[in-house]
Amino acid sequence: MPKDPLLDRVILRLSNGDDVRFRDIIEGGCLGTGGLGSGKSSALLRALAMALLLALMGGLVLTVKSDETRHWIDYVRKVGREDDLIVFNAQSGLSFDPLAYLWASGGRAAAQIETIVEIFTTLMSVGKVYQPSSGERYFEQAVEELMRAALAVLSNACEPISIISIHRLISSLPIDREQVENPEWQRTSECARVVARLRERKASFSESQWQDLDIATTYLLEKWPNLDPRTRSNIESTWSGMASKFTYSPFREMFCSGRFDFTPEQLTHEHKILIADMPVLEYGRETSRICQILLKLVFQRAWLRHQYAPGCCHGAFLFQDEFSFLMHRNEAHFHSVCRGSAIAPICACQNILSIAAEEFGEQQPGSKTYGFLGLFGLKFFLANNEHLTNQYAADLIGREYQYIDSWNAGESDEGRGGHFGVGAHKQLAHLIEPVEFTRLMKPDGENPLAEAIVYMSGRSFNATKTSARPQGLPYMRVHFSRE
C-alpha cells in the first residue's frame, strides 16, 4: 500500500528507533504465542490493546475467557473512550440479526442468498475436518441446496429473512408426496403458507424469478419428500444442530430480532469498539464459539467490501485471544486480503499445535498450518515449553554460518608428553536456539515484565546493529509490562 500518515503512524514503540506501525499489523496480522503464565494476555495483548485504543482505532473484540470483557472496559476507560464502547451480551438489550443486516446491505437477491448460504455452511464446518471419504461433506452440500431453496421461496414471498424463518420453513416441509395434497398439512404447515403467498404474488414475478421458484418449489415439495427418510433426517439434523441454538432465548433476541443495533461500518468508519461478551464459561463451549464466529464472519465479509480510504474508511482491529478456538475455514483468505481494507487481525494462542489440530486436523503442524502461519507478518514469541512452537520460531528467525570452537588433547603412545590443540570450524546454526524460548522472562508477584522475541517479516532491527553486524538481526528481545 502507498505511503500514508495514518497507515505509517507508530502503534507500538519498541526500542532504539524500532517500532511497530499500523501498516505492519494490517499486512497479514499479528500473532502472539506463549505458554501458561508467560504474560501473553496480561502483558503483550494489554500493550497492543492500549496502543490501538490510544491510536483511536475501532475494532471487534472476541472473548473466550470470562475476564476479558472486564479488562477491555478498563482499557477503554483509561484512554477516555467510553463513548465509543459497545458491549454486546444477553444483558445489553442489543441485537444484531446477521441475515437482516446482510439482506439490507443491498445487492442482487441471488448474491445475498449465496452469501448467507456460504456463511452458514462455514458455521456448520466449525470444528470439523473433512477427509476425502467423509460423508459429512455430502450432507453439508445437501444443506446448502436446502437453504438455497428455502431462501428463494421466503425472499420472493416477501417473508422476513432470519434464522428462525428458515428453521420454521425447513421444519414444516412435507415428508411424503401425499402430505402435499393433505388439507390438514396445507392448513397448518409454514411451508404451505409461504407457497400460498407465492401464488398470490404470481403476477409480480419475472420470468427469471419464476424459473428460480420452479427449481426451489420442486426441490421442497417433490424431491425432499422422495428422499430416503434416513438421508432426509441426517440433512435436517445437520442444519438444526447449528440453527436450533438461535431459536431459544437469549440468542433468539440477540441474533434473530430482525434488527441490527450496530454495524461493521461503525467500527471502520466511526472508531467504535465492539466487545462480543460471550465467554465460554457463561455460554458454553460450542454455543459461544458458534455465536462469535457468526458475528466475525459477517463483519469480515462486510469489512472486505470497503477499501481503506483516509477520511472515510479508517480500518479497524480484530482482537482474538485464544485464537485457535475462534478459527473458521476461510480464515486464511481473510488474512490474505484484509490489508486492502486496513483491518489489523491481532491473534494469540498458547502454541502452534492448537492451530494445527483445531482447524486443519493435523496432528503435527504440516503444510496447511505453516502456510497459514506464514500470512502473519508480525510475530511475538513469549516463554513456551512446547517444543514444536519453539522449533518453528527458531527456524523462522533463521540460521547463519557461525564459527564453532573445538579443542582436543591427548598423550603420546610412549607416555613422554602429550598434545593439545584448539580450532574452529564454520557450521550452520540457529541465530537463536529453540531452548532460548523456554528461558524467556515470565511475570510473577514481584516482576511485572514479560520478555518476548519479536520477528517482523522482511525487517532487521536497529537495536541489533553493531559494527560486526551492520545489517542487524531479524529478531529482537523486548519487554512488556502487565502494569
C-alpha positions in Angstrom: 0.0 0.0 0.0 1.2 3.6 -0.7 2.7 5.9 1.9 0.0 7.3 4.2 0.3 9.2 7.5 -2.5 7.1 9.1 -1.0 3.8 8.0 2.5 4.8 8.9 1.7 6.0 12.4 3.5 4.3 15.2 1.3 1.9 17.2 3.9 0.4 19.5 7.3 1.8 20.3 9.9 -0.9 20.9 13.4 0.4 21.5 16.3 2.4 19.9 14.2 3.7 17.0 12.4 0.4 16.4 8.7 0.5 16.4 5.5 -1.2 15.1 3.4 0.8 12.7 -0.2 0.2 11.9 0.9 -0.8 8.4 3.0 -3.6 10.0 -0.1 -5.1 11.6 -2.5 -5.0 8.7 -0.1 -6.9 6.4 -1.3 -10.3 7.4 -1.8 -9.6 11.0 -0.1 -10.1 14.4 0.4 -13.5 16.1 1.5 -13.9 19.7 2.3 -17.3 21.3 3.1 -18.1 24.9 2.6 -20.8 27.5 0.6 -20.5 30.7 1.9 -17.7 32.9 4.1 -16.2 30.1 2.3 -12.8 30.1 0.8 -13.3 26.7 -2.6 -11.9 27.7 -1.7 -9.8 30.7 1.3 -8.0 29.2 1.7 -8.4 25.4 -2.0 -8.2 24.5 -2.6 -5.5 27.0 0.2 -3.4 25.4 -1.3 -3.9 21.9 -4.8 -3.1 23.1 -3.8 0.1 24.8 -1.7 1.1 21.8 -4.6 0.6 19.3 -7.1 2.4 21.6 -4.7 5.4 22.0 -4.4 5.5 18.2 -8.2 6.0 18.1 -8.8 2.7 16.3 -12.1 1.0 16.3 -12.4 -2.8 16.3 -14.1 -6.1 17.3 -13.0 -8.0 20.4 -14.0 -11.7 20.6 -13.9 -13.2 24.1 -13.1 -16.7 25.3 -12.0 -16.0 29.0 -14.6 -14.8 31.5 -12.4 -11.7 32.5 -11.7 -10.4 29.0 -14.6 -8.0 28.9 -13.8 -6.5 32.3 -10.2 -5.9 31.2 -11.2 -4.3 27.9 -13.7 -2.0 29.7 -10.8 -1.0 32.0 -8.5 -0.3 28.9 -11.2 1.8 27.3 -11.8 3.9 30.4 -8.1 4.5 30.9 -7.9 6.1 27.5 -11.2 8.0 27.9 -13.1 6.3 25.0 -16.2 5.2 26.9 -18.5 6.8 24.3 -17.0 4.5 21.6 -17.7 1.3 23.5 -20.4 -1.2 22.6 -20.7 -4.3 24.8 -22.9 -7.0 23.2 -24.3 -9.6 25.5 -27.6 -11.0 26.8 -27.9 -8.2 29.3 -27.2 -5.4 26.8 -30.6 -5.3 25.1 -28.8 -5.0 21.8 -29.5 -7.2 18.8 -27.5 -8.0 15.6 -29.5 -10.1 13.2 -26.9 -11.2 10.7 -29.4 -12.1 8.0 -31.3 -8.8 8.4 -28.1 -6.9 8.1 -26.9 -8.9 5.0 -30.3 -8.5 3.3 -30.4 -4.8 4.0 -26.8 -4.2 2.7 -28.0 -4.2 -0.9 -27.1 -6.2 -4.0 -28.9 -8.7 -6.1 -31.1 -11.3 -4.3 -29.1 -14.2 -5.8 -25.8 -12.8 -4.4 -27.4 -12.2 -1.0 -28.7 -15.8 -0.9 -25.3 -17.2 -1.8 -23.6 -15.1 0.8 -26.0 -16.4 3.5 -25.6 -20.0 2.3 -21.8 -19.6 2.4 -21.7 -18.1 5.9 -23.9 -20.8 7.4 -22.0 -23.6 5.6 -18.9 -22.2 7.2 -20.6 -22.3 10.6 -21.6 -25.9 10.1 -17.9 -26.8 9.4 -16.6 -25.3 12.6 -14.6 -27.9 14.5 -14.8 -30.4 11.6 -12.1 -31.6 9.3 -13.3 -33.3 6.2 -11.5 -36.2 4.8 -11.8 -37.2 1.1 -14.0 -40.2 2.0 -16.1 -38.3 4.6 -19.8 -38.4 4.2 -20.2 -35.2 6.2 -19.3 -33.1 3.2 -22.2 -34.7 1.3 -24.7 -33.6 4.0 -23.1 -30.2 4.1 -23.8 -29.8 0.4 -27.3 -31.1 0.8 -28.0 -28.5 3.5 -26.7 -25.8 1.1 -29.2 -27.0 -1.5 -32.0 -27.0 1.1 -31.1 -23.5 2.4 -30.9 -22.1 -1.1 -34.4 -23.3 -1.9 -35.8 -22.1 1.4 -34.3 -18.6 0.9 -35.6 -18.4 -2.6 -39.2 -19.0 -1.6 -39.0 -16.8 1.5 -37.5 -13.8 -0.3 -39.9 -14.0 -3.2 -42.8 -14.3 -0.8 -41.7 -11.1 0.9 -41.3 -13.0 4.2 -38.8 -11.9 6.8 -35.4 -13.5 6.3 -34.0 -14.8 9.6 -32.5 -17.9 11.1 -35.9 -18.6 12.7 -38.0 -18.2 9.5 -35.6 -20.6 7.6 -35.8 -23.0 10.5 -39.6 -22.9 10.6 -39.9 -23.5 6.9 -37.5 -26.4 6.9 -39.2 -28.0 10.0 -42.5 -27.9 8.2 -41.6 -29.5 4.9 -43.7 -32.5 3.7 -42.2 -35.9 4.4 -44.1 -37.7 1.6 -45.9 -36.7 -1.6 -49.4 -37.5 -0.3 -48.9 -35.0 2.5 -48.6 -32.1 0.0 -52.2 -32.7 -1.0 -53.4 -33.2 2.6 -55.8 -30.3 3.6 -54.6 -30.5 7.2 -50.9 -30.0 6.1 -51.9 -27.2 3.8 -53.7 -25.5 6.7 -51.0 -25.9 9.4 -47.7 -26.0 7.6 -45.5 -23.0 7.4 -44.2 -24.2 4.1 -47.7 -24.4 2.7 -48.4 -20.9 3.9 -45.4 -19.5 2.1 -46.1 -21.4 -1.1 -49.7 -19.9 -1.0 -48.1 -16.4 -0.7 -46.1 -17.1 -3.8 -49.3 -18.0 -5.7 -50.8 -14.7 -4.6 -47.8 -12.8 -5.9 -47.7 -14.7 -9.2 -48.3 -11.7 -11.4 -45.4 -9.7 -9.9 -42.7 -12.3 -10.8 -40.4 -12.0 -13.8 -39.6 -15.0 -16.0 -36.2 -15.4 -14.2 -37.9 -15.4 -10.8 -40.4 -18.0 -11.9 -37.6 -20.2 -13.1 -35.9 -19.9 -9.7 -39.1 -20.6 -7.9 -39.8 -23.6 -10.1 -36.5 -25.1 -9.1 -36.9 -24.2 -5.4 -40.5 -25.5 -5.0 -39.7 -28.7 -7.0 -37.0 -29.4 -4.5 -39.1 -28.6 -1.4 -42.3 -30.3 -2.5 -41.1 -33.1 -4.7 -37.5 -34.0 -4.2 -37.4 -33.5 -0.5 -40.4 -35.9 0.3 -38.9 -38.5 -2.0 -35.6 -38.7 -0.2 -34.8 -41.7 1.9 -36.1 -41.0 5.4 -32.6 -41.6 6.9 -31.0 -39.3 4.4 -33.6 -36.6 5.0 -33.2 -36.9 8.7 -29.5 -36.5 8.5 -29.7 -33.4 6.3 -32.3 -31.8 8.6 -30.3 -32.6 11.8 -27.1 -31.2 10.2 -29.0 -27.9 9.7 -30.9 -27.9 13.0 -27.9 -28.9 15.1 -26.5 -25.5 14.4 -29.6 -23.4 13.8 -31.6 -24.5 16.8 -29.2 -22.7 19.1 -30.6 -19.4 17.8 -34.3 -20.3 18.4 -34.0 -20.1 22.2 -33.5 -17.1 24.5 -31.3 -15.2 24.8 -29.8 -16.0 21.3 -33.2 -15.5 19.7 -33.3 -11.9 20.9 -29.6 -11.3 20.2 -29.4 -12.7 16.7 -33.0 -13.2 15.3 -34.9 -10.0 16.1 -34.9 -8.6 12.5 -32.9 -5.6 13.5 -29.2 -4.7 13.8 -28.4 -2.1 16.5 -24.8 -1.8 15.3 -22.9 -2.4 12.1 -19.4 -3.4 10.9 -19.2 0.1 9.3 -19.4 1.8 12.7 -16.1 0.1 13.6 -14.2 1.1 10.4 -15.8 4.5 9.8 -16.7 5.8 13.3 -14.0 4.2 15.5 -16.5 2.2 17.6 -15.2 -0.7 19.8 -17.5 -3.7 19.9 -16.9 -6.4 22.6 -18.7 -9.7 21.9 -19.2 -10.6 25.5 -19.9 -14.3 25.2 -17.2 -16.2 27.2 -17.1 -20.0 27.2 -17.8 -20.4 30.9 -21.1 -18.4 30.7 -22.4 -19.5 27.3 -20.9 -23.0 26.8 -18.0 -24.0 24.5 -19.9 -24.8 21.3 -22.6 -22.1 21.6 -20.1 -19.4 22.5 -17.9 -20.5 19.6 -20.8 -20.6 17.0 -22.2 -17.2 18.0 -18.9 -15.4 17.9 -17.7 -16.9 14.7 -21.1 -16.0 13.1 -20.5 -12.4 14.2 -16.9 -12.5 12.9 -17.9 -13.9 9.6 -20.4 -11.2 8.9 -18.1 -8.4 10.0 -15.2 -9.8 8.0 -17.3 -10.0 4.8 -18.6 -6.5 5.4 -15.1 -5.1 6.0 -13.7 -6.5 2.8 -16.4 -4.7 0.8 -14.8 -1.4 1.9 -11.4 -0.3 0.7 -9.3 1.8 3.0 -9.7 5.5 2.2 -8.4 8.3 4.5 -11.3 10.4 5.8 -13.8 7.6 5.2 -12.8 4.0 6.0 -10.2 4.2 8.7 -9.7 0.5 9.1 -10.2 -1.5 12.3 -8.7 -4.2 14.5 -9.9 -7.7 15.1 -8.8 -8.9 18.6 -8.8 -12.6 19.4 -7.1 -14.1 22.4 -7.2 -18.0 22.4 -7.4 -17.6 18.6 -7.5 -21.3 17.8 -10.9 -21.6 19.5 -12.3 -18.9 17.1 -11.0 -20.0 13.7 -13.0 -20.9 10.7 -12.2 -22.5 7.3 -12.0 -19.1 5.5 -9.6 -17.5 7.9 -6.6 -17.8 5.6 -8.5 -16.0 2.8 -9.3 -13.1 5.1 -5.7 -12.7 6.3 -4.6 -12.7 2.7 -6.7 -9.8 1.6 -7.6 -7.8 4.7 -4.8 -5.3 4.2 -6.7 -3.6 1.4 -9.4 -2.7 3.9 -6.8 -1.8 6.6 -8.0 -4.5 9.0 -5.5 -5.5 11.7 -6.0 -9.0 13.0 -4.5 -9.5 16.4 -4.3 -13.2 17.3 -2.9 -15.0 20.3 -2.7 -18.7 21.3 -0.5 -20.8 23.5 1.2 -22.7 20.7 1.0 -23.6 17.1 -0.2 -27.1 17.8 -3.6 -25.7 18.8 -3.9 -24.1 15.4 -2.8 -27.2 13.6 -5.3 -29.5 15.4 -8.3 -27.3 15.8 -8.9 -26.2 12.3 -6.5 -28.1 10.0 -6.8 -31.5 11.6 -3.0 -32.0 11.5 -1.6 -34.0 14.5 1.7 -32.3 13.8 1.9 -28.9 12.1 2.0 -29.5 8.3 1.7 -27.6 5.1 -1.7 -26.1 5.9 -0.6 -24.8 9.3 2.7 -23.4 8.2 1.1 -21.9 5.1 -1.4 -20.1 7.4 1.2 -19.0 9.9 3.2 -17.5 7.0 0.4 -15.0 6.5 1.3 -13.2 9.8 3.9 -10.6 9.1 4.4 -9.7 12.8 5.0 -12.4 15.5 5.8 -12.3 19.2 7.1 -15.4 20.9 6.8 -15.4 24.7 8.1 -18.1 27.2 7.0 -21.5 26.0 7.8 -25.1 26.8 6.1 -26.5 23.7 8.9 -27.9 21.6 7.4 -27.6 18.1 6.4 -23.9 18.6 10.0 -23.1 19.8 11.4 -25.0 16.9 9.2 -23.1 14.5 10.2 -19.8 16.0 13.9 -20.7 15.7 13.6 -21.9 12.1 11.6 -18.8 11.2 14.2 -16.4 12.6 16.8 -18.4 10.6 20.3 -19.8 10.6 23.7 -18.5 9.6 27.2 -19.9 9.4 28.9 -19.5 12.7 32.4 -20.4 14.0 32.1 -23.4 16.4 35.1 -23.8 18.7 36.8 -27.1 19.1 39.7 -28.4 21.1 41.5 -31.7 21.7 44.2 -33.1 24.0 45.9 -36.5 24.4 49.1 -38.4 25.4 51.7 -39.9 23.2 51.9 -43.7 23.0 55.3 -43.8 24.8 53.9 -41.7 27.7 56.5 -38.9 27.2 54.2 -35.9 27.0 51.0 -35.2 25.0 49.5 -32.8 22.7 46.8 -30.1 22.9 45.0 -28.3 20.1 42.4 -25.5 19.7 40.5 -24.8 16.5 37.3 -23.6 15.0 35.1 -24.5 12.0 32.1 -23.0 10.4 28.7 -24.6 10.9 25.1 -23.6 10.0 23.4 -22.8 13.3 20.2 -21.1 14.5 20.5 -17.4 15.3 18.6 -18.2 18.4 18.3 -21.8 19.6 14.9 -23.3 20.4 15.8 -23.7 24.1 16.1 -19.9 24.5 12.4 -19.6 24.2 12.0 -21.7 27.4 14.2 -19.2 29.3 12.3 -16.0 28.5 11.3 -14.0 31.5 7.8 -14.5 32.9 5.9 -12.1 35.1 5.2 -13.0 38.7 4.3 -11.5 42.0 7.4 -9.3 42.1 8.3 -8.9 38.5 5.6 -7.3 36.2 7.7 -7.8 33.0 7.2 -10.4 30.3 10.0 -11.0 27.8 9.3 -11.7 24.2 11.2 -12.3 20.9 9.7 -10.2 18.2 10.0 -11.1 14.5 8.8 -8.9 11.6 8.8 -10.2 8.1 11.5 -8.5 6.0 12.7 -6.4 8.9 16.1 -6.0 10.6 16.0 -4.2 13.8 18.1 -1.0 14.5 18.7 -2.1 18.1 20.6 -5.2 16.9 23.0 -3.3 14.6 26.7 -3.4 15.5 30.0 -2.8 13.8 30.4 -6.5 13.5 26.8 -6.9 12.2 25.9 -3.7 10.4 22.8 -5.3 8.8 21.3 -6.1 12.2 19.2 -9.1 13.2 15.8 -10.2 12.0 14.6 -10.5 15.7 14.8 -8.6 18.9 14.2 -9.2 22.6 11.6 -6.9 24.0 9.7 -6.5 27.3 6.1 -5.8 28.1 4.7 -4.8 31.5 1.4 -6.0 32.8 1.1 -2.9 35.0 
